[in-house]
Amino acid sequence: QVQLVESGGGLVQPGGSLRLSCAASGSIFNIYPMGWYRQAPGKQRESVASITRSGRTNYADSVKGRFTISRDDAESTVYLQMNSLIPDDTAVYYCNTRPPFEAYWGQGTQVTVSS
């Protein structure tokens, strides 16, 4: 049984920071690359960042230099450190494998950037 549970979202002012966590149960964490995705109101879900099992990372152009993805294999957890947040970062953030499996989408965690 695979379960991905996101946490760490909240309301933050522009320029602020948040750290998201995604705890993974089941065997997927040690098999697949992992990624963070987000969906803003009225928009399609988009990929934000990904990390391979060896630690290679990839970022969407819109977050490069501001977001950092990392993973803790011992804890089966993937993180997203978000700095210099802007209102356009407002969205529900999800983690999943990369590419994503439909069955693994969780509830996500809401990030709102507003003054």
C-alpha beads as a LAMMPS data file, in Angstrom:
LAMMPS data file: protein, C-alpha beads

115 atoms
114 bonds

1 atom types
1 bond types

-500.0 500.0 xlo xhi
-500.0 500.0 ylo yhi
-500.0 500.0 zlo zhi

Masses

1 110.0

Atoms # bond

1 1 1 0.000 0.000 0.000
2 1 1 1.581 3.242 -1.156
3 1 1 0.785 6.446 0.650
4 1 1 2.267 9.918 0.232
5 1 1 1.497 12.492 2.907
6 1 1 2.415 16.121 2.336
7 1 1 2.795 18.687 5.108
8 1 1 4.352 22.060 5.866
9 1 1 2.163 24.400 3.876
10 1 1 0.668 27.611 5.184
11 1 1 0.233 31.335 4.722
12 1 1 3.413 33.321 4.182
13 1 1 4.213 36.854 3.113
14 1 1 6.004 37.575 -0.161
15 1 1 9.711 37.023 0.299
16 1 1 9.155 34.442 2.997
17 1 1 10.108 30.776 3.184
18 1 1 8.439 27.432 3.786
19 1 1 9.684 23.871 3.943
20 1 1 7.387 21.159 2.671
21 1 1 7.723 17.507 3.623
22 1 1 6.414 14.381 1.953
23 1 1 6.472 11.137 3.888
24 1 1 6.287 8.040 1.723
25 1 1 5.138 4.616 2.801
26 1 1 5.477 1.501 0.736
27 1 1 8.355 0.571 -1.504
28 1 1 8.283 3.352 -4.088
29 1 1 10.747 5.658 -2.399
30 1 1 13.713 3.426 -3.115
31 1 1 12.622 2.595 -6.645
32 1 1 11.494 5.773 -8.396
33 1 1 12.604 9.377 -8.734
34 1 1 10.406 11.661 -6.671
35 1 1 8.907 14.990 -7.545
36 1 1 6.972 17.946 -6.240
37 1 1 4.042 19.276 -8.226
38 1 1 1.615 22.137 -7.714
39 1 1 -1.806 23.191 -8.896
40 1 1 -2.960 26.781 -8.707
41 1 1 -6.654 27.714 -8.884
42 1 1 -7.941 27.433 -12.444
43 1 1 -4.680 25.974 -13.738
44 1 1 -3.385 22.531 -14.586
45 1 1 -1.058 20.716 -12.231
46 1 1 2.570 21.353 -13.076
47 1 1 5.909 19.867 -12.134
48 1 1 8.000 21.985 -9.784
49 1 1 11.069 19.905 -8.969
50 1 1 12.330 16.344 -9.060
51 1 1 15.140 14.294 -7.593
52 1 1 16.540 10.959 -8.681
53 1 1 17.673 8.165 -6.408
54 1 1 21.251 9.365 -6.896
55 1 1 20.331 12.906 -5.925
56 1 1 20.243 14.555 -9.337
57 1 1 17.772 17.430 -9.276
58 1 1 15.710 19.281 -11.837
59 1 1 13.602 22.415 -11.462
60 1 1 10.964 24.318 -13.344
61 1 1 12.323 27.597 -14.683
62 1 1 9.874 29.526 -12.516
63 1 1 11.427 28.235 -9.271
64 1 1 15.103 27.837 -10.152
65 1 1 17.339 29.525 -7.618
66 1 1 14.490 29.790 -5.080
67 1 1 13.404 26.197 -4.392
68 1 1 15.531 23.231 -3.346
69 1 1 14.406 19.616 -3.388
70 1 1 16.110 17.020 -1.218
71 1 1 15.475 13.523 0.079
72 1 1 16.187 11.532 3.211
73 1 1 16.288 7.889 2.240
74 1 1 16.458 6.687 5.836
75 1 1 13.200 8.483 6.596
76 1 1 11.588 7.899 3.166
77 1 1 10.901 11.609 3.035
78 1 1 11.331 14.185 0.318
79 1 1 11.528 17.899 1.096
80 1 1 10.974 21.126 -0.774
81 1 1 12.653 24.207 0.667
82 1 1 10.962 27.264 -0.797
83 1 1 12.608 30.673 -0.418
84 1 1 11.823 34.117 -1.807
85 1 1 8.197 33.126 -2.251
86 1 1 6.009 35.187 -4.560
87 1 1 2.210 35.318 -4.950
88 1 1 2.443 33.187 -8.125
89 1 1 3.716 30.328 -5.943
90 1 1 0.270 30.090 -4.340
91 1 1 -1.044 26.592 -5.026
92 1 1 -1.716 23.187 -3.567
93 1 1 1.588 21.304 -3.538
94 1 1 1.760 17.540 -4.045
95 1 1 4.489 14.971 -4.130
96 1 1 4.504 11.897 -6.333
97 1 1 6.881 9.760 -8.281
98 1 1 8.450 11.135 -11.429
99 1 1 6.654 10.535 -13.721
100 1 1 3.604 10.563 -11.473
101 1 1 1.273 7.641 -10.923
102 1 1 -2.393 8.617 -10.730
103 1 1 -3.041 6.274 -7.835
104 1 1 -0.430 7.969 -5.661
105 1 1 -1.819 11.516 -5.557
106 1 1 -2.465 12.567 -1.972
107 1 1 -4.340 15.496 -0.483
108 1 1 -1.528 17.942 -0.985
109 1 1 -0.630 20.893 1.201
110 1 1 -1.851 24.443 0.586
111 1 1 0.707 27.213 0.163
112 1 1 -0.611 30.760 0.100
113 1 1 1.708 33.695 -0.508
114 1 1 0.007 36.941 0.339
115 1 1 0.566 40.143 2.251

Bonds

1 1 1 2
2 1 2 3
3 1 3 4
4 1 4 5
5 1 5 6
6 1 6 7
7 1 7 8
8 1 8 9
9 1 9 10
10 1 10 11
11 1 11 12
12 1 12 13
13 1 13 14
14 1 14 15
15 1 15 16
16 1 16 17
17 1 17 18
18 1 18 19
19 1 19 20
20 1 20 21
21 1 21 22
22 1 22 23
23 1 23 24
24 1 24 25
25 1 25 26
26 1 26 27
27 1 27 28
28 1 28 29
29 1 29 30
30 1 30 31
31 1 31 32
32 1 32 33
33 1 33 34
34 1 34 35
35 1 35 36
36 1 36 37
37 1 37 38
38 1 38 39
39 1 39 40
40 1 40 41
41 1 41 42
42 1 42 43
43 1 43 44
44 1 44 45
45 1 45 46
46 1 46 47
47 1 47 48
48 1 48 49
49 1 49 50
50 1 50 51
51 1 51 52
52 1 52 53
53 1 53 54
54 1 54 55
55 1 55 56
56 1 56 57
57 1 57 58
58 1 58 59
59 1 59 60
60 1 60 61
61 1 61 62
62 1 62 63
63 1 63 64
64 1 64 65
65 1 65 66
66 1 66 67
67 1 67 68
68 1 68 69
69 1 69 70
70 1 70 71
71 1 71 72
72 1 72 73
73 1 73 74
74 1 74 75
75 1 75 76
76 1 76 77
77 1 77 78
78 1 78 79
79 1 79 80
80 1 80 81
81 1 81 82
82 1 82 83
83 1 83 84
84 1 84 85
85 1 85 86
86 1 86 87
87 1 87 88
88 1 88 89
89 1 89 90
90 1 90 91
91 1 91 92
92 1 92 93
93 1 93 94
94 1 94 95
95 1 95 96
96 1 96 97
97 1 97 98
98 1 98 99
99 1 99 100
100 1 100 101
101 1 101 102
102 1 102 103
103 1 103 104
104 1 104 105
105 1 105 106
106 1 106 107
107 1 107 108
108 1 108 109
109 1 109 110
110 1 110 111
111 1 111 112
112 1 112 113
113 1 113 114
114 1 114 115
